[in-house]
Structures are given as C-alpha cells and as structure tokens.
Amino acid sequence: MEQAEEQEIAQKIKDGEYFKDARGWYTALYISQVSERSAFLLFAVLAGLVFLIGTLSLMDLMPINERERLIMRNDRMDGTISSVHRLKKPGAPLNIALKKFFVTNYVFMRESYRFQDYPTHSAFVKEHSDPTTYAKYLADHGTENPRSYATLLGRVGERQVTITGVKIDTKTEPATAIVNFNTDFKKVKGGTQTAWTATLSFYYTKVSVNEVVDQATGNPKLEIVDPAFNVVSYSVVQGR
C-alpha cells in the first residue's frame, strides 16, 4: 500500500501535478484569505458610509412638522405666474419686517410708473392711504393731470424706481419713515437718473396669530389677523 502511494506521488512529481496541487493548497490556505478579508473590509467601509449618510439625512429632516398650506388666488392662471419671496430672515421680528415691506412698496408703487402696472399700483396706494393723502396722489399722479407721469409717459414710457434706504421711527405718533430712492426714465428721450427723499407718516396695526376653536370640528386652529397699514401724510423732495 505504501509502495503504491509512493509510486503515485512519484508519478505526480514527474508530471508536475504535485507542485500544481501544492501551489493551489498554499493559495487557498494563505493568499485567498488575505484578498477575501480585504474585500470584506471594503464592503464594511461602504456599508458604514451608507449608514452614516442615511443617519445624517434623517437628522436633517427632523423634526417633522406639519406645514400650513398657503393658498394664493390667481384669477388668470393661464397668463400670470405667482412667486413667493422671503419677507425676513429666520428669527427676525415679523412686524418690523412688515413695516419696512409696506413702507418700501408704498413709495415704490406711488413713485414708479408703467402703463401695465398703473392700475395695480393705484389700487395699492388707495387701499393704504387716508382720503386726504389719496386725493393728493390723484392730483399729482392721476390721468386727469396733464403733467402727471401717467399722462406724459402714456403707454410707452416708464419711470423706474430703485429704493436705496429706509429709516422708520416708531417713537413718533403716528410713526414716520424716510425713504431714499432713485428714479430713471426708460423708453423716452431725455431720461435722467435723479435722487429723491420721501417722508411719510403712517399707522400700523400688528399682525397677530391666535389659537381659536373651530366651531365646526371643535378642534383648535390658528387664526391670523392681517396687519393694517395706512399712510396719513406724504411728501417728496429731490435730493437726499
């Protein structure tokens, strides 16, 4: 039996099969384990990265709060595009931002002119002016005044307004604001850029958010009372 095995081994050595089997055994025992461990280590690192990214993504989503829906009316959906812009930085006082928003837009809509925007701007000025201030606006900027921008510029010309500074003093009664702005005429000859200063007095009622009970469902809900902004005097002079 031993002689037969010796002859078999001798034959394998002679054929080279013995060395081939020896190399295979050595590779399986010592080399393959290193490459397999490297592959397992690579998979473990990738799995760790996926877990880390997933955890960070989940933390970024938290806390999950229900957002109130914003409903915007649009009577001409086929011809207009609505856009929403941030009114203030996160954490900034809301009412201070609203005062600046109303003051800035009031001066912009009162002093700028473009035929397409004139009806909307006029409606805004009327909505936020007392009768005396609005009457002065109509006398200066109305279409019945032959020297108004609406009459002189007509359907073609434009008076562009760029607000450069806003200062609001709420310690006075009513509150006052000083607004610096530049004007420039477009699409007409002889247009020049001019600096102006507008001074206005206004009353402002703060926006309030109250929790009330829904009479239909009995569940609590938030009720938002819109702010009120009303200009009671307005004057503008050229220069700073």
C-alpha positions as a Markdown table, in Angstrom:
| # | Residue | x | y | z |
|---|---|---|---|---|
| 1 | Met | 0.0 | 0.0 | 0.0 |
| 2 | Glu | 2.7 | 2.4 | 0.9 |
| 3 | Gln | 4.7 | 1.4 | -2.2 |
| 4 | Ala | 1.6 | 2.2 | -4.4 |
| 5 | Glu | 1.2 | 5.6 | -2.7 |
| 6 | Glu | 4.9 | 6.3 | -3.2 |
| 7 | Gln | 4.7 | 5.4 | -6.9 |
| 8 | Glu | 1.6 | 7.7 | -7.2 |
| 9 | Ile | 3.4 | 10.6 | -5.6 |
| 10 | Ala | 6.5 | 9.9 | -7.7 |
| 11 | Gln | 4.3 | 9.9 | -10.9 |
| 12 | Lys | 2.7 | 13.3 | -9.8 |
| 13 | Ile | 6.0 | 14.8 | -9.2 |
| 14 | Lys | 7.2 | 13.6 | -12.5 |
| 15 | Asp | 4.1 | 15.0 | -14.3 |
| 16 | Gly | 4.3 | 18.3 | -12.3 |
| 17 | Glu | 0.8 | 17.7 | -10.9 |
| 18 | Tyr | 2.2 | 17.5 | -7.4 |
| 19 | Phe | 3.6 | 21.1 | -7.5 |
| 20 | Lys | 0.4 | 22.4 | -9.1 |
| 21 | Asp | -1.7 | 20.9 | -6.2 |
| 22 | Ala | 0.8 | 22.3 | -3.7 |
| 23 | Arg | 0.5 | 25.8 | -5.1 |
| 24 | Gly | -3.3 | 25.6 | -5.0 |
| 25 | Trp | -3.2 | 24.4 | -1.4 |
| 26 | Tyr | -0.9 | 27.3 | -0.4 |
| 27 | Thr | -3.0 | 29.8 | -2.3 |
| 28 | Ala | -6.2 | 28.6 | -0.6 |
| 29 | Leu | -4.7 | 28.5 | 2.9 |
| 30 | Tyr | -2.7 | 31.7 | 2.9 |
| 31 | Ile | -3.3 | 34.0 | 0.0 |
| 32 | Ser | -7.0 | 33.8 | -0.7 |
| 33 | Gln | -7.9 | 34.7 | 2.9 |
| 34 | Val | -6.0 | 38.0 | 2.6 |
| 35 | Ser | -7.9 | 39.0 | -0.5 |
| 36 | Glu | -11.2 | 37.9 | 1.0 |
| 37 | Arg | -10.6 | 39.9 | 4.1 |
| 38 | Ser | -9.7 | 43.0 | 2.1 |
| 39 | Ala | -13.0 | 42.6 | 0.1 |
| 40 | Phe | -15.0 | 42.2 | 3.4 |
| 41 | Leu | -13.2 | 45.3 | 4.8 |
| 42 | Leu | -14.1 | 47.3 | 1.8 |
| 43 | Phe | -17.8 | 46.2 | 1.9 |
| 44 | Ala | -17.8 | 47.1 | 5.6 |
| 45 | Val | -16.5 | 50.6 | 5.0 |
| 46 | Leu | -19.1 | 51.2 | 2.2 |
| 47 | Ala | -21.8 | 49.9 | 4.5 |
| 48 | Gly | -20.6 | 52.3 | 7.2 |
| 49 | Leu | -20.7 | 55.2 | 4.8 |
| 50 | Val | -24.2 | 54.4 | 3.7 |
| 51 | Phe | -25.4 | 54.2 | 7.3 |
| 52 | Leu | -23.7 | 57.5 | 8.2 |
| 53 | Ile | -25.2 | 59.3 | 5.2 |
| 54 | Gly | -28.7 | 57.9 | 5.9 |
| 55 | Thr | -28.4 | 58.9 | 9.6 |
| 56 | Leu | -27.4 | 62.5 | 8.7 |
| 57 | Ser | -30.2 | 62.7 | 6.1 |
| 58 | Leu | -32.8 | 61.6 | 8.7 |
| 59 | Met | -31.5 | 64.0 | 11.3 |
| 60 | Asp | -31.7 | 66.8 | 8.7 |
| 61 | Leu | -35.4 | 66.0 | 8.2 |
| 62 | Met | -36.2 | 66.1 | 11.9 |
| 63 | Pro | -38.3 | 67.4 | 13.4 |
| 64 | Ile | -41.1 | 66.6 | 11.0 |
| 65 | Asn | -43.8 | 69.3 | 11.5 |
| 66 | Glu | -47.0 | 69.8 | 9.5 |
| 67 | Arg | -46.7 | 73.0 | 7.4 |
| 68 | Glu | -49.7 | 75.2 | 6.9 |
| 69 | Arg | -50.8 | 75.3 | 3.3 |
| 70 | Leu | -50.5 | 78.6 | 1.5 |
| 71 | Ile | -53.5 | 79.4 | -0.7 |
| 72 | Met | -52.9 | 82.1 | -3.4 |
| 73 | Arg | -55.7 | 83.4 | -5.5 |
| 74 | Asn | -55.0 | 83.7 | -9.2 |
| 75 | Asp | -57.8 | 84.8 | -11.5 |
| 76 | Arg | -55.6 | 84.4 | -14.6 |
| 77 | Met | -53.7 | 81.2 | -14.2 |
| 78 | Asp | -53.0 | 81.0 | -17.9 |
| 79 | Gly | -51.4 | 84.4 | -18.1 |
| 80 | Thr | -49.7 | 85.0 | -14.8 |
| 81 | Ile | -47.1 | 83.3 | -12.7 |
| 82 | Ser | -47.1 | 83.5 | -8.9 |
| 83 | Ser | -43.9 | 83.8 | -7.0 |
| 84 | Val | -43.1 | 83.7 | -3.2 |
| 85 | His | -40.2 | 85.7 | -1.7 |
| 86 | Arg | -38.9 | 85.5 | 1.8 |
| 87 | Leu | -40.1 | 88.6 | 3.8 |
| 88 | Lys | -37.4 | 88.3 | 6.5 |
| 89 | Lys | -34.6 | 86.3 | 7.8 |
| 90 | Pro | -35.4 | 83.4 | 10.1 |
| 91 | Gly | -35.8 | 84.6 | 13.7 |
| 92 | Ala | -36.1 | 88.3 | 12.7 |
| 93 | Pro | -39.1 | 90.2 | 14.2 |
| 94 | Leu | -42.1 | 89.9 | 11.9 |
| 95 | Asn | -43.7 | 93.2 | 12.5 |
| 96 | Ile | -40.5 | 95.2 | 11.8 |
| 97 | Ala | -40.2 | 93.4 | 8.5 |
| 98 | Leu | -43.8 | 94.1 | 7.7 |
| 99 | Lys | -43.5 | 97.8 | 8.4 |
| 100 | Lys | -40.4 | 98.0 | 6.1 |
| 101 | Phe | -42.3 | 96.0 | 3.4 |
| 102 | Phe | -45.3 | 98.2 | 3.4 |
| 103 | Val | -43.3 | 101.5 | 3.5 |
| 104 | Thr | -41.0 | 100.3 | 0.7 |
| 105 | Asn | -43.8 | 99.1 | -1.5 |
| 106 | Tyr | -45.9 | 102.2 | -0.9 |
| 107 | Val | -43.2 | 104.5 | -2.1 |
| 108 | Phe | -42.3 | 102.3 | -5.0 |
| 109 | Met | -45.9 | 102.0 | -6.3 |
| 110 | Arg | -46.6 | 105.7 | -5.7 |
| 111 | Glu | -43.5 | 107.0 | -7.5 |
| 112 | Ser | -42.9 | 104.4 | -10.3 |
| 113 | Tyr | -44.9 | 104.3 | -13.5 |
| 114 | Arg | -45.5 | 101.7 | -16.2 |
| 115 | Phe | -48.7 | 101.6 | -18.1 |
| 116 | Gln | -49.4 | 97.9 | -17.4 |
| 117 | Asp | -48.8 | 98.3 | -13.6 |
| 118 | Tyr | -50.5 | 101.7 | -13.1 |
| 119 | Pro | -54.0 | 100.2 | -12.2 |
| 120 | Thr | -52.5 | 97.8 | -9.6 |
| 121 | His | -50.2 | 100.5 | -8.1 |
| 122 | Ser | -53.0 | 103.0 | -7.9 |
| 123 | Ala | -55.2 | 100.4 | -6.1 |
| 124 | Phe | -52.4 | 99.7 | -3.6 |
| 125 | Val | -52.0 | 103.4 | -2.9 |
| 126 | Lys | -55.7 | 103.9 | -2.4 |
| 127 | Glu | -56.0 | 100.9 | -0.1 |
| 128 | His | -53.3 | 102.1 | 2.2 |
| 129 | Ser | -53.9 | 105.9 | 2.2 |
| 130 | Asp | -56.4 | 108.1 | 4.1 |
| 131 | Pro | -58.8 | 110.1 | 1.9 |
| 132 | Thr | -56.7 | 113.3 | 2.0 |
| 133 | Thr | -53.4 | 111.5 | 1.1 |
| 134 | Tyr | -55.1 | 109.6 | -1.7 |
| 135 | Ala | -56.7 | 112.8 | -3.1 |
| 136 | Lys | -53.2 | 114.4 | -3.2 |
| 137 | Tyr | -51.9 | 111.3 | -5.1 |
| 138 | Leu | -54.7 | 111.6 | -7.7 |
| 139 | Ala | -54.0 | 115.3 | -8.1 |
| 140 | Asp | -50.3 | 114.6 | -8.7 |
| 141 | His | -50.3 | 111.3 | -10.5 |
| 142 | Gly | -53.8 | 110.9 | -11.8 |
| 143 | Thr | -54.6 | 110.7 | -15.5 |
| 144 | Glu | -56.6 | 113.9 | -15.4 |
| 145 | Asn | -53.5 | 115.9 | -14.5 |
| 146 | Pro | -51.8 | 116.8 | -17.8 |
| 147 | Arg | -48.4 | 116.9 | -16.1 |
| 148 | Ser | -48.6 | 113.6 | -14.4 |
| 149 | Tyr | -46.4 | 110.6 | -15.4 |
| 150 | Ala | -49.5 | 108.7 | -16.4 |
| 151 | Thr | -50.3 | 111.4 | -19.0 |
| 152 | Leu | -46.8 | 112.3 | -20.1 |
| 153 | Leu | -45.4 | 108.7 | -20.4 |
| 154 | Gly | -48.6 | 107.1 | -21.6 |
| 155 | Arg | -48.3 | 103.5 | -22.9 |
| 156 | Val | -44.6 | 103.6 | -23.8 |
| 157 | Gly | -42.5 | 105.4 | -21.3 |
| 158 | Glu | -41.5 | 104.1 | -17.9 |
| 159 | Arg | -40.4 | 105.7 | -14.6 |
| 160 | Gln | -38.3 | 103.2 | -12.8 |
| 161 | Val | -37.7 | 103.5 | -9.0 |
| 162 | Thr | -34.9 | 102.0 | -7.0 |
| 163 | Ile | -35.1 | 102.1 | -3.2 |
| 164 | Thr | -31.8 | 102.9 | -1.7 |
| 165 | Gly | -32.6 | 103.4 | 2.0 |
| 166 | Val | -35.4 | 103.1 | 4.5 |
| 167 | Lys | -35.5 | 104.6 | 8.1 |
| 168 | Ile | -38.5 | 104.1 | 10.3 |
| 169 | Asp | -39.2 | 105.9 | 13.6 |
| 170 | Thr | -41.9 | 104.3 | 15.6 |
| 171 | Lys | -41.5 | 106.6 | 18.6 |
| 172 | Thr | -43.5 | 109.3 | 17.0 |
| 173 | Glu | -47.3 | 109.4 | 16.8 |
| 174 | Pro | -48.1 | 108.4 | 14.1 |
| 175 | Ala | -44.9 | 106.6 | 13.1 |
| 176 | Thr | -42.8 | 108.2 | 10.4 |
| 177 | Ala | -40.5 | 106.9 | 7.7 |
| 178 | Ile | -37.8 | 108.4 | 5.5 |
| 179 | Val | -37.3 | 106.6 | 2.2 |
| 180 | Asn | -34.4 | 107.4 | -0.2 |
| 181 | Phe | -34.8 | 106.3 | -3.8 |
| 182 | Asn | -33.5 | 106.9 | -7.3 |
| 183 | Thr | -35.6 | 107.4 | -10.4 |
| 184 | Asp | -34.8 | 106.8 | -14.1 |
| 185 | Phe | -36.9 | 107.3 | -17.2 |
| 186 | Lys | -36.9 | 104.5 | -19.8 |
| 187 | Lys | -38.1 | 104.3 | -23.4 |
| 188 | Val | -38.3 | 108.1 | -23.7 |
| 189 | Lys | -35.8 | 110.8 | -24.7 |
| 190 | Gly | -34.1 | 112.9 | -22.1 |
| 191 | Gly | -34.4 | 110.5 | -19.2 |
| 192 | Thr | -32.1 | 111.2 | -16.4 |
| 193 | Gln | -31.4 | 109.5 | -13.1 |
| 194 | Thr | -32.5 | 111.6 | -10.0 |
| 195 | Ala | -32.2 | 111.1 | -6.3 |
| 196 | Trp | -35.3 | 111.7 | -4.1 |
| 197 | Thr | -36.4 | 111.6 | -0.4 |
| 198 | Ala | -39.9 | 110.7 | 0.6 |
| 199 | Thr | -41.3 | 111.3 | 4.1 |
| 200 | Leu | -44.5 | 109.7 | 5.2 |
| 201 | Ser | -46.5 | 109.3 | 8.4 |
| 202 | Phe | -48.5 | 106.1 | 8.9 |
| 203 | Tyr | -50.4 | 104.0 | 11.3 |
| 204 | Tyr | -49.6 | 100.3 | 11.6 |
| 205 | Thr | -51.5 | 97.5 | 13.4 |
| 206 | Lys | -49.5 | 94.5 | 14.3 |
| 207 | Val | -50.3 | 91.1 | 12.8 |
| 208 | Ser | -51.5 | 88.6 | 15.4 |
| 209 | Val | -51.8 | 84.9 | 15.5 |
| 210 | Asn | -54.3 | 83.4 | 17.9 |
| 211 | Glu | -55.4 | 79.9 | 18.7 |
| 212 | Val | -59.2 | 79.5 | 18.5 |
| 213 | Val | -61.6 | 76.6 | 18.5 |
| 214 | Asp | -63.1 | 75.6 | 15.2 |
| 215 | Gln | -66.9 | 75.7 | 15.6 |
| 216 | Ala | -67.4 | 73.0 | 13.0 |
| 217 | Thr | -65.0 | 70.4 | 14.3 |
| 218 | Gly | -64.2 | 71.5 | 17.8 |
| 219 | Asn | -60.5 | 71.3 | 17.2 |
| 220 | Pro | -58.1 | 74.1 | 17.9 |
| 221 | Lys | -56.8 | 76.1 | 14.9 |
| 222 | Leu | -54.7 | 79.2 | 14.3 |
| 223 | Glu | -56.4 | 82.4 | 13.3 |
| 224 | Ile | -54.3 | 85.1 | 11.7 |
| 225 | Val | -55.4 | 88.7 | 11.9 |
| 226 | Asp | -53.8 | 90.6 | 9.0 |
| 227 | Pro | -51.8 | 93.8 | 9.7 |
| 228 | Ala | -53.2 | 97.2 | 8.8 |
| 229 | Phe | -51.1 | 99.9 | 7.2 |
| 230 | Asn | -52.4 | 103.4 | 6.5 |
| 231 | Val | -50.5 | 106.4 | 5.3 |
| 232 | Val | -51.9 | 109.8 | 6.6 |
| 233 | Ser | -49.3 | 112.2 | 5.1 |
| 234 | Tyr | -46.8 | 112.0 | 2.3 |
| 235 | Ser | -44.2 | 114.4 | 0.8 |
| 236 | Val | -41.3 | 114.0 | -1.5 |
| 237 | Val | -38.3 | 116.3 | -2.3 |
| 238 | Gln | -35.5 | 116.0 | -4.7 |
| 239 | Gly | -32.1 | 115.0 | -3.3 |
| 240 | Arg | -31.0 | 113.4 | -0.1 |
